Amino acid sequence: MRAIDNQFEYWDSVSSSKTFTHPVDIDRFHSVVSPQANILDFGCGYGRTCEELYRFGFQNIVGVDSSQMMIERGHKEYPHLNLQTLESNNIPYDSNIFDAIILFAVLTCIPTD
Ligand SMILES: C[S@@+](CC[C@H](N)C(=O)[O-])C[C@H]1O[C@@H](n2cnc3c(N)ncnc32)[C@H](O)[C@@H]1O
């Protein structure tokens, strides 16, 4: 595996030091997604976007990330959130259960197919 493809180790190694700040346009999101919607935040990091949505009133949010350390941090900072480590590249949910799926600053971290 090339170093650039070794994302898992990298994100684990920075899980306690990174602060993600890319602004979330919650009003815009809210204009197209209802607060009762089932939302998947794919590549949620430590869950800060899930937390913003939760604080805004969204009720059904699942965050998943391939970095176990990011998810562990999320469990500490936001114990009320449903954050889970992805065990493989397959999303462990049926294809039709989410109304909205967010990938926030994730595809920019996946350099190859
Ligand atoms: C820049 S961070 C963004 C975190 C979060 N979306 C946010 O904006 O706060 C990118 C995240 O994508 C995750 N990630 C990278 N490749 C992934 C993959 N193949 N599957 C799931 N998550 C991945 C990383 O572990 C990292 O937490």
The ligand as a MOL file (V3000), in Angstrom:
LIG
                    3D

  0  0  0     0  0            999 V3000
M  V30 BEGIN CTAB
M  V30 COUNTS 27 29 0 0 0
M  V30 BEGIN ATOM
M  V30 1 C -11.0800 15.8860 7.2690 0
M  V30 2 S -11.8180 14.6510 8.2980 0 CHG=1
M  V30 3 C -13.4900 15.2290 8.3010 0
M  V30 4 C -14.2670 14.7200 9.4940 0
M  V30 5 C -15.7260 15.2000 9.5590 0
M  V30 6 N -16.4640 14.8550 8.3660 0
M  V30 7 C -15.7860 16.6860 9.8190 0
M  V30 8 O -15.9490 17.4740 8.8630 0
M  V30 9 O -15.6820 17.0800 10.9850 0 CHG=-1
M  V30 10 C -11.9080 13.2280 7.2260 0
M  V30 11 C -12.4270 11.9660 7.9310 0
M  V30 12 O -12.6660 10.9800 6.9190 0
M  V30 13 C -12.3240 9.7140 7.4680 0
M  V30 14 N -12.0660 8.7900 6.3550 0
M  V30 15 C -11.0600 8.8190 5.4580 0
M  V30 16 N -11.1600 7.7990 4.5960 0
M  V30 17 C -12.2730 7.0900 4.9610 0
M  V30 18 C -12.9080 5.9010 4.4580 0
M  V30 19 N -12.4270 5.2370 3.3990 0
M  V30 20 N -14.0360 5.4700 5.0830 0
M  V30 21 C -14.5280 6.1430 6.1440 0
M  V30 22 N -13.9710 7.2690 6.6760 0
M  V30 23 C -12.8490 7.7250 6.0880 0
M  V30 24 C -11.1080 9.9980 8.3180 0
M  V30 25 O -10.8800 8.9890 9.2900 0
M  V30 26 C -11.4490 11.3690 8.9120 0
M  V30 27 O -12.0540 11.2400 10.1830 0
M  V30 END ATOM
M  V30 BEGIN BOND
M  V30 1 1 1 2
M  V30 2 1 2 3
M  V30 3 1 2 10
M  V30 4 1 3 4
M  V30 5 1 4 5
M  V30 6 1 5 6
M  V30 7 1 5 7
M  V30 8 2 7 8
M  V30 9 1 7 9
M  V30 10 1 10 11
M  V30 11 1 11 12
M  V30 12 1 11 26
M  V30 13 1 12 13
M  V30 14 1 13 14
M  V30 15 1 13 24
M  V30 16 1 14 15
M  V30 17 1 14 23
M  V30 18 2 15 16
M  V30 19 1 16 17
M  V30 20 1 17 18
M  V30 21 2 17 23
M  V30 22 1 18 19
M  V30 23 2 18 20
M  V30 24 1 20 21
M  V30 25 2 21 22
M  V30 26 1 22 23
M  V30 27 1 24 25
M  V30 28 1 24 26
M  V30 29 1 26 27
M  V30 END BOND
M  V30 END CTAB
M  END
